[in-house]
Amino acid sequence: MVVNAVVGADEASARLREYCSGLPDVEKKIAESTSPEGAKLVSDFGIGSVPMVVILDEDSSELFRTADIDELEKFFS
């Protein structure tokens, strides 16, 4: 599983960054929206707003997409 997170400088982004950083046993890509890596993730996944988390399975198929920390916590519970 791969967790891709594009974050900004707001409080919601900070909470998502912290949560995603602490996830065990998953590959993580966490990038600022203004960085080259963040711009690539925005382009690759058609992200229209930041923050956003896109979770992929082993075959790179999208499993889940959210900007809501509560939804993300439910997904991993």
C-alpha positions as CSV (number, residue, x, y, z in Angstrom):
1,M,0.0,0.0,0.0
2,V,1.2,3.5,-0.8
3,V,0.0,6.6,0.9
4,N,0.5,9.8,-1.1
5,A,-0.2,13.0,0.7
6,V,0.0,16.5,-0.7
7,V,-0.1,19.1,2.0
8,G,0.1,22.9,2.4
9,A,0.8,25.2,5.4
10,D,-2.6,25.0,7.1
11,E,-3.7,23.2,10.2
12,A,-5.5,20.4,8.3
13,S,-2.4,19.8,6.3
14,A,-0.3,19.6,9.5
15,R,-2.7,17.0,11.0
16,L,-2.7,14.9,7.9
17,R,1.1,15.1,7.6
18,E,1.5,14.0,11.2
19,Y,-1.0,11.1,10.9
20,C,0.5,9.8,7.6
21,S,4.1,10.1,8.9
22,G,3.2,7.8,11.8
23,L,1.5,5.0,9.7
24,P,3.4,1.7,10.1
25,D,4.1,-0.8,7.3
26,V,3.1,1.4,4.4
27,E,5.1,3.3,1.8
28,K,4.7,7.0,2.2
29,K,5.1,10.0,-0.1
30,I,4.4,13.2,1.7
31,A,5.1,16.4,-0.2
32,E,4.4,20.1,0.1
33,S,2.1,21.3,-2.7
34,T,4.6,23.9,-3.8
35,S,7.5,21.4,-4.1
36,P,8.4,19.6,-7.4
37,E,7.4,16.3,-5.9
38,G,4.1,17.8,-4.7
39,A,3.4,19.2,-8.1
40,K,4.0,15.8,-9.6
41,L,1.6,14.1,-7.2
42,V,-1.0,16.8,-8.0
43,S,-0.6,16.1,-11.7
44,D,-0.4,12.3,-11.4
45,F,-3.6,12.0,-9.3
46,G,-5.6,15.0,-10.6
47,I,-5.7,16.6,-7.2
48,G,-7.8,19.7,-7.2
49,S,-7.4,20.9,-3.6
50,V,-4.8,20.6,-0.9
51,P,-4.5,18.9,1.5
52,M,-5.3,15.5,-0.1
53,V,-4.4,11.9,0.6
54,V,-4.5,9.3,-2.1
55,I,-4.0,5.7,-1.1
56,L,-3.0,3.1,-3.7
57,D,-2.9,-0.7,-3.5
58,E,0.1,-2.8,-4.6
59,D,-1.1,-2.6,-8.3
60,S,-1.2,1.2,-8.1
61,S,-5.1,1.2,-8.2
62,E,-6.7,3.9,-6.1
63,L,-8.2,2.6,-2.9
64,F,-9.2,5.8,-1.1
65,R,-9.0,9.5,-1.4
66,T,-9.7,12.1,1.3
67,A,-8.8,15.4,2.8
68,D,-10.6,14.5,6.1
69,I,-8.5,13.3,9.0
70,D,-11.5,11.5,10.5
71,E,-12.2,9.5,7.3
72,L,-8.5,8.7,7.0
73,E,-8.4,7.4,10.6
74,K,-11.6,5.2,9.9
75,F,-9.9,3.8,6.8
76,F,-6.9,2.6,8.8
77,S,-8.9,1.3,11.8
